[in-house]
Amino acid sequence: MGKDESESRIFHAARDFTCWRDREYNDQYPCQVFRQGENTVNLNLDIVSIVFAGAVAEEIARCLYDAVLITVGNLAGFAPTPAARNSLLKRKYRKGFFGWTYNADGDFNCHGSDSDVYFVELVTDANDTTKNVGVYTVDEGGVELVFEFMCYSFSMLDAVWLANSLMEAIGGEPLDVLETTSESYVSQVPLAVLRHMGLSEI
């Protein structure tokens, strides 16, 4: 492999996430997504590092985006339906007090190392020891990524960033251009949502 080809496979993105469940305290934590190899994606959330198989990273990205669609619909007063697809996670939609909820979870190989790095891989054998990984909507506009060892909640805008970053890390196209600071974000989100989130002066 040439030097240029090797460097083209390196990806890194970083952002501070707002902890949705403690947002009234402006509690934030760092998030990094990077890839330095062929078939894995690294996700650092606060002080925990997770290494995903590429297929798992893509599935989590798509489920994060599903959760964003449901959240946007709840805030704007309509119920979008995420696209049908074969999914590694089992997806469920329910009507709740704050609108529709979205749950997506599945069992994967998930284990730690001495350096406290967790590996999440596709299950390949019926005898594999598995743990649950999930993506859920949170009441009033948040999203969370849940592992058996930890739960991370963040804003809808952070979820879009994470979904896009995971897709780019595996060499795919971003799922959306809802990026929080761009004009394209304003053009694609319903006005009711922008007003609710304080992002529109109209």
C-alpha positions as CSV (number, residue, x, y, z in Angstrom):
1,M,0.0,0.0,0.0
2,G,1.4,3.4,-0.9
3,K,1.8,6.3,1.5
4,D,-0.9,8.4,-0.2
5,E,-3.4,5.5,-0.1
6,S,-2.7,4.8,3.6
7,E,-3.1,8.5,4.5
8,S,-6.4,8.7,2.6
9,R,-7.9,6.1,5.0
10,I,-7.2,8.1,8.1
11,F,-10.3,10.0,9.4
12,H,-10.7,12.1,12.6
13,A,-13.5,14.3,13.8
14,A,-14.1,15.9,17.3
15,R,-16.9,17.8,19.0
16,D,-18.1,18.5,22.5
17,F,-21.5,17.0,23.2
18,T,-24.1,18.4,25.5
19,C,-25.3,15.8,28.0
20,W,-29.0,15.9,27.3
21,R,-30.1,14.6,30.6
22,D,-28.1,17.3,32.4
23,R,-28.5,20.0,29.8
24,E,-29.8,22.6,32.4
25,Y,-26.3,22.5,33.9
26,N,-24.6,22.9,30.4
27,D,-22.8,19.6,31.2
28,Q,-20.6,18.7,28.2
29,Y,-18.2,15.9,27.4
30,P,-15.8,15.3,24.5
31,C,-16.6,13.0,21.6
32,Q,-14.1,11.8,18.9
33,V,-14.6,9.6,15.9
34,F,-11.5,8.3,14.1
35,R,-10.3,5.5,11.8
36,Q,-6.8,4.4,11.4
37,G,-7.3,1.0,9.9
38,E,-9.4,-0.8,7.3
39,N,-12.4,-2.4,9.1
40,T,-12.8,-0.7,12.4
41,V,-14.0,2.7,13.7
42,N,-12.9,4.2,17.0
43,L,-15.4,6.2,19.1
44,N,-14.2,8.1,22.2
45,L,-17.0,9.3,24.5
46,D,-15.8,11.1,27.5
47,I,-13.2,8.8,29.0
48,V,-14.4,5.6,27.3
49,S,-13.1,4.3,24.0
50,I,-15.1,1.9,21.9
51,V,-13.9,0.1,18.7
52,F,-16.7,-0.8,16.3
53,A,-16.6,-3.2,13.4
54,G,-17.3,-1.2,10.3
55,A,-20.8,-2.8,9.7
56,V,-21.8,-2.0,13.4
57,A,-20.6,1.6,13.0
58,E,-22.8,2.0,9.9
59,E,-25.8,0.5,11.6
60,I,-25.5,2.7,14.7
61,A,-25.1,5.8,12.4
62,R,-28.3,4.9,10.5
63,C,-30.2,4.2,13.8
64,L,-29.0,7.6,15.2
65,Y,-30.4,9.2,12.1
66,D,-33.7,7.3,12.5
67,A,-33.9,8.7,16.0
68,V,-33.3,12.2,14.8
69,L,-36.1,11.9,12.2
70,I,-38.5,10.8,14.9
71,T,-37.4,13.7,17.2
72,V,-37.8,16.3,14.5
73,G,-41.3,14.9,13.8
74,N,-42.3,15.1,17.4
75,L,-41.1,18.7,17.7
76,A,-42.8,19.7,14.5
77,G,-46.0,17.8,15.0
78,F,-45.7,15.0,12.4
79,A,-44.4,11.5,12.4
80,P,-41.8,10.7,9.7
81,T,-41.2,7.0,9.0
82,P,-37.5,6.0,8.7
83,A,-36.7,4.1,5.5
84,A,-37.3,0.4,5.5
85,R,-34.0,-1.6,5.4
86,N,-32.4,-4.8,6.7
87,S,-31.1,-3.8,10.1
88,L,-28.7,-5.3,12.5
89,L,-30.6,-3.7,15.4
90,K,-34.3,-4.4,16.0
91,R,-36.2,-1.1,15.6
92,K,-39.4,-0.3,17.4
93,Y,-41.7,2.8,17.3
94,R,-44.2,3.6,20.1
95,K,-46.6,6.4,20.9
96,G,-45.7,8.0,24.2
97,F,-46.5,11.0,26.3
98,F,-44.1,13.3,24.5
99,G,-44.9,11.8,21.0
100,W,-43.4,8.9,19.2
101,T,-40.4,7.0,20.7
102,Y,-37.7,5.1,18.9
103,N,-35.8,2.1,20.2
104,A,-33.2,0.2,18.3
105,D,-31.1,-2.4,20.0
106,G,-29.3,-5.7,19.3
107,D,-26.8,-8.1,20.8
108,F,-23.2,-7.9,19.8
109,N,-19.8,-9.2,21.0
110,C,-18.8,-6.5,23.5
111,H,-15.7,-7.0,25.6
112,G,-13.0,-4.8,27.3
113,S,-9.3,-4.8,27.4
114,D,-6.7,-3.9,30.1
115,S,-6.8,-0.3,28.7
116,D,-10.6,0.0,29.2
117,V,-11.3,-0.1,25.5
118,Y,-14.5,-1.8,24.5
119,F,-14.8,-3.8,21.2
120,V,-18.2,-4.2,19.6
121,E,-18.3,-6.8,16.9
122,L,-20.8,-8.7,14.8
123,V,-21.9,-11.9,16.4
124,T,-20.5,-14.8,14.4
125,D,-21.2,-17.8,16.5
126,A,-24.2,-19.0,18.6
127,N,-21.9,-19.6,21.5
128,D,-20.5,-16.0,21.5
129,T,-21.0,-14.0,24.7
130,T,-23.1,-11.0,23.8
131,K,-24.1,-7.7,25.3
132,N,-26.8,-5.2,24.2
133,V,-26.2,-2.0,22.3
134,G,-29.0,0.4,21.7
135,V,-30.0,3.8,20.2
136,Y,-33.0,5.5,21.8
137,T,-34.9,8.8,21.7
138,V,-35.0,10.7,24.9
139,D,-38.1,12.8,26.0
140,E,-38.2,16.4,24.8
141,G,-35.7,16.1,22.0
142,G,-32.6,14.1,23.0
143,V,-31.0,10.9,21.7
144,E,-28.9,8.4,23.6
145,L,-26.4,5.6,22.8
146,V,-26.6,2.8,25.3
147,F,-24.1,0.1,26.2
148,E,-24.5,-2.3,29.1
149,F,-21.6,-0.5,30.8
150,M,-22.6,3.1,30.1
151,C,-25.3,5.3,28.6
152,Y,-24.5,8.5,26.7
153,S,-27.3,11.1,26.1
154,F,-26.9,14.0,23.7
155,S,-28.8,16.6,21.7
156,M,-30.4,15.9,18.3
157,L,-27.8,18.0,16.6
158,D,-25.0,16.1,18.3
159,A,-26.7,12.9,17.0
160,V,-26.6,14.2,13.4
161,W,-23.0,15.0,13.8
162,L,-22.2,11.6,15.2
163,A,-24.2,9.8,12.5
164,N,-22.4,11.7,9.7
165,S,-19.0,11.2,11.3
166,L,-19.4,7.4,11.7
167,M,-20.5,7.2,8.1
168,E,-17.5,9.2,6.9
169,A,-15.2,7.1,9.1
170,I,-16.2,4.0,7.2
171,G,-15.8,5.7,3.9
172,G,-19.5,6.4,3.3
173,E,-21.4,9.5,2.5
174,P,-22.9,11.6,5.4
175,L,-26.6,10.7,6.0
176,D,-27.7,14.3,6.1
177,V,-26.4,17.9,5.9
178,L,-28.2,19.0,9.1
179,E,-24.9,20.3,10.4
180,T,-25.7,22.7,13.2
181,T,-23.8,25.8,12.1
182,S,-24.6,25.6,8.4
183,E,-27.3,27.4,6.4
184,S,-28.4,24.0,5.0
185,Y,-29.5,23.0,8.5
186,V,-32.0,25.9,8.6
187,S,-33.3,25.1,5.2
188,Q,-34.1,21.5,6.0
189,V,-35.7,21.6,9.5
190,P,-39.3,22.7,9.9
191,L,-39.8,26.2,11.2
192,A,-41.7,24.9,14.2
193,V,-38.6,22.9,15.3
194,L,-36.3,25.9,14.8
195,R,-38.5,28.1,16.9
196,H,-38.8,25.5,19.6
197,M,-35.0,25.2,19.7
198,G,-34.4,28.9,19.6
199,L,-32.7,28.7,16.3
200,S,-35.0,31.1,14.4
201,E,-35.8,34.7,15.0
202,I,-38.9,34.7,12.8
